[in-house]
């Protein structure tokens, strides 16, 4: 894993964003999606290897590479 190529934040409140978070989203560096639970999804190296580790429920994190 050399480069982060995807960052997604999933939140039940993603439709109610602060102006500060909206400014970050507007840079096209991250995506924010509405979901039932909080979670961060990180993609590395274009996810070319097709592998994934899901750390839930201990940690709301999914990593793909």
Secondary structure per residue as TSV (DSSP state, phi and psi in degrees):
chain	resnum	aa	ss	phi	psi
A	1	X	-	360.0	110.8
A	2	X	-	-110.5	-38.3
A	3	X	-	-136.3	133.7
A	4	X	E	-77.5	121.4
A	5	X	E	-115.4	-5.7
A	6	X	E	-152.2	133.5
A	7	X	E	-133.9	120.8
A	8	X	E	-129.1	134.0
A	9	X	E	-110.4	125.3
A	10	X	E	-109.3	131.2
A	11	X	E	-150.6	144.2
A	12	X	T	-67.1	-15.0
A	13	X	T	-112.6	24.4
A	14	X	T	-65.0	-15.7
A	15	X	T	-87.8	1.2
A	16	X	S	-125.7	75.8
A	17	X	-	-93.8	145.9
A	18	X	-	-72.2	156.9
A	19	X	H	-58.8	-33.5
A	20	X	H	-66.8	-45.9
A	21	X	H	-66.9	-38.1
A	22	X	H	-61.6	-36.8
A	23	X	H	-62.9	-38.7
A	24	X	H	-67.0	-43.6
A	25	X	H	-60.5	-38.6
A	26	X	T	-63.8	-16.3
A	27	X	T	-81.1	-4.6
A	28	X	T	62.6	26.4
A	29	X	S	-90.8	-26.9
A	30	X	-	-137.6	160.6
A	31	X	E	-119.2	145.0
A	32	X	E	-120.7	127.1
A	33	X	E	-123.7	149.9
A	34	X	E	-81.6	132.6
A	35	X	-	-150.6	167.8
A	36	X	S	-67.3	-37.1
A	37	X	S	-124.9	159.9
A	38	X	-	-73.3	141.2
A	39	X	E	-165.0	150.0
A	40	X	E	-116.2	130.6
A	41	X	E	-115.4	125.6
A	42	X	E	-117.1	131.1
A	43	X	E	-111.6	140.1
A	44	X	E	-121.6	142.2
A	45	X	G	52.7	38.0
A	46	X	G	68.5	9.2
A	47	X	G	56.2	34.4
A	48	X	T	-66.5	-28.1
A	49	X	T	-80.9	-13.5
A	50	X	-	69.5	23.9
A	51	X	-	-105.0	155.1
A	52	X	E	-152.3	143.8
A	53	X	E	-125.1	127.3
A	54	X	E	-109.4	113.4
A	55	X	-	-89.2	-0.4
A	56	X	T	-71.1	150.4
A	57	X	T	-89.1	-5.0
A	58	X	T	-65.1	-36.8
A	59	X	S	-141.1	128.8
A	60	X	S	-77.2	69.2
A	61	X	E	-144.8	134.6
A	62	X	E	-126.1	128.0
A	63	X	E	-117.4	131.7
A	64	X	E	-126.4	142.1
A	65	X	-	-147.8	360.0
